[in-house]
Amino acid sequence: MLLGMDISIALKNFNGSYDVKKFSLFETSKISERFPSLKLKTVNKGINIEVKCPVCDNFHYYRYSFNELIKGEVIVGGCEILGIPLFYIGNYDKVKQRVDRCNNVNRSLYAMM
């Protein structure tokens, strides 16, 4: 059985929409280059994530195992203060589907204002 080592990350930007990028789990250093507000560190059998929240302006910290990243469909990390999703990690199609839905809702809200 081959395991897919490619994951997608969607991170909420300061405009309120999400940016989506594809990565390999072996390219964690490139993730921080493309998302300056996101820092990833590999630790024993997992990964630590530090993200600067564009909503509350605080840092939030998360820890996931490699099994969660590879086998799970979508991991959602959010702002602990406001409960708003900050990032999605997982299968590209599933992440893209959630991001498109959120971005469409945001565009509709802005259009109504």
N, C-alpha and C positions, 0 to 999 in steps of 0.2 A: 504494500500500500504506500503510495506516495503522498506526502503531506505538502500542501501548498504553503510556501513560506512567504507569499506575497500578501500584504495587508493594505488596507486603505485607511487613511485618517482624514476625517473632516473636522476642522477646527473653526469655531465661531470667531469671526473677525470683529474689529471695532465698529464696523458698519451694521452689524447684526445679522449678516448672512454667513454662510459656511463656505470655506475653501476646502476642496477635496484633492488629495494627492495619493498616489500609489507608491508603496515601498516594499522592500524585502526586509524581513526581520534581521538580516545581516547588515543592513544599511542604516542602523540607528543614528549614526553621526550625521547623515544627510537629512534626516528628519528635522533636526534642530536648525539646520541651515535654511530650510524652506519655510519653517514655522518658527520665527524668532521668539515667540512667546511660549514655546513648548520645549521642554528639556526632557530627554529620555536617557536613562542609565540602565544598562543591563546589570542585574544582580543574580545571585544564585537562583537558577531555574525560573527567572522572571524578569520583569522590567518595572522600573520606577518611573512615574510620569510626574513632572512638575509643570503646571500651566498657569500663566498669568491671566486672570479672568478679565475679559473686556467689559463685564457687567459691573462687578463690585470692586475691581482694581486690586484684589488680593491674590495671593498665590494659593493654589489648591494642589494637593498631593494625592497620588493614587499608586497602588501596587497591584500588578496582575501577573499571573504565571503564564509561561509560554503556552501551556495547554489551553488556558482560557482564550488566548489570542488566536491560536490556530483552530481550535475546535468550535469555539463559540461563533454564533452568527454575527452579532453586533454587540459591542460593549459601549455603554453610554456613561460618560463622566460629566457630572454637572456641578454647578455652583452650589456649595453647601448652604450658603446664606439665602439665596433667592430661589433655588430649585430649578434653575434654567439649564438645559443641556449645553455643555461647552464643546464637547467633542464626541465623535462616533469613531469606533475602530472596528474593523472586521472585513468581511467580504465586500468587494467593490460594489457589486450590484445592490446589495442590501443597504450599504451606507449611502450610495447615490440616491436610492429611492427615498430614504428618510430625509436627506438633505434637500432634495427637490421639493418634497412636501413642505418642509419648514420654510424654505426660501419663497415658495409660492404664497404661503400664508402671510409672510412678512410683506411681500410686495402688495398683496391685496389690502392689508391693513394700512400701508402707506398710501395707497391709492384712495382709500376711503377718507383719509385725513385731508 
